[in-house]
């Protein structure tokens, strides 16, 4: 059973940083695409970043970002911990949202159309609040 457990959300002042973590289980060593999405109150869910993820092999993986976070956010993975991270620097009030990690079907999904919320498994979400 695929499970995604998120952590790292919180409240931070504008210009500050947070690192979100997504620990995956149930598909170790299976290649797939893992993404971060966010949803603010009254707005639609939007893709933030994605990475070609694997439980062990990462050679040749690619990363993807929405334009508004390029240069500020970094998505990465730790094979030993089967964890995907989202490092968020220079946070802005408009980054305030519930953040979710998601993965496509292990062994089948890739990061084509990475920003389309057609992912198979989702975490519970972690709240990020940025104050001015």
N, C-alpha and C positions, 0 to 999 in steps of 0.2 A: 504494500500500500504506500503510495507516494504521499509524503507529508512535508510541508514547508513551515518552518517556525521562524518568525521574524522578531527582531528586537532592535533597540538602539534609538527609537524615537524619543522625543522630548520637546521641551521649550527652550529656545535659544534666541538671543538678540541678533538683529540684523548684522551681517558680517561675520557671524560665528560659524561653527562647524559641527557636524554630526556625522557619525558613521553607522549606517544601517547594516544589519546582518540577516542573512537568510540561510538557515541550516536545513539542508535537504536530506531526506532519507527515503529508502525504498527503491532507488534507482542508481545506486553506486556503480560507477564505471560504465554507465550508459550515457552516450552523447545526446545532448539536447540543447535547446535554447532556453535561457532563463532571462526574464525581464523584470524591470521595476516599473510599476505604474503608480499614479497618484490620482486622487479625486478630492477636490475641494467642495464645500457645501454649495449646492445649486449648480454645479458644473459637471460635465461629463468626465468619465475616467480617461486619462491620457497617458500615453507611454512616455517614460522618462529615459530609460536606457535598457540595453540588452547585451548579452554576451553568449557566445557559443560555449557551453559548459559541459564538462565531463567529470566523472568521479576521480579520474586520475590523469588522463591525457589532455593537455592544453596546447600543444604545439600547433601553431597556425590558427588559433582562435581569433575571432573578430569581435569588436565592440561597436555599439551604436548609441547615439545620443540625440535627443531632441535639441533643436537649435538654442533654445533659451537656457540650457544648462551646460553647453559646451564650454570647456575651460574652467568650469566650477565643480562639476561632478565627475567622479571616476568610478566605473564599475570594474570589479575584479573578482577573482576567485582564489580559494585556498583548497587545493586538492586533498591535503591531509585531513582537513576538517569538513570536507564536502560542503563548503560554505561560499555563498556569493555575497559580496559587500557592495555598498553604495556609499562612497565617501563624498560628502557634501560640504563644500567650502563656500565662503562668501555668500552665505544664505541671505535671501531676500524675503520680505513679507509675502510676496506672491508665490513663494515655495510652500507656504502653509497648506497642508493637505494630509489626508490619510494615504500612507504609502503601502503598496502591496508588492510582494514578489510573486512571480508566476513562472511556470515551466510548461513547455510543450511536451507532448507524449515522448517519453524516453525512448531513444533508439530510432525515432521516426521524424520528429520535428527538427527544423532548422530555423535560422533567424531570418529567412525570407519573410517579408512583410512583418518585421519585428514589432512595428508600432500598431499593428492591428491586435485588439484584445482577444484574439482567437487562441487562447492558451488553455491547456487542459487541467492544470492544477494551480490553485491559488492559496496563498497564506492568509492569515487572519487580519493582517493590516497592523500598522504601527503609526501613531499620530505624530506628525511633525508640525510644530507651531513656531513661527518666526515673528518676533515682535520688533517694532521700530523704535 
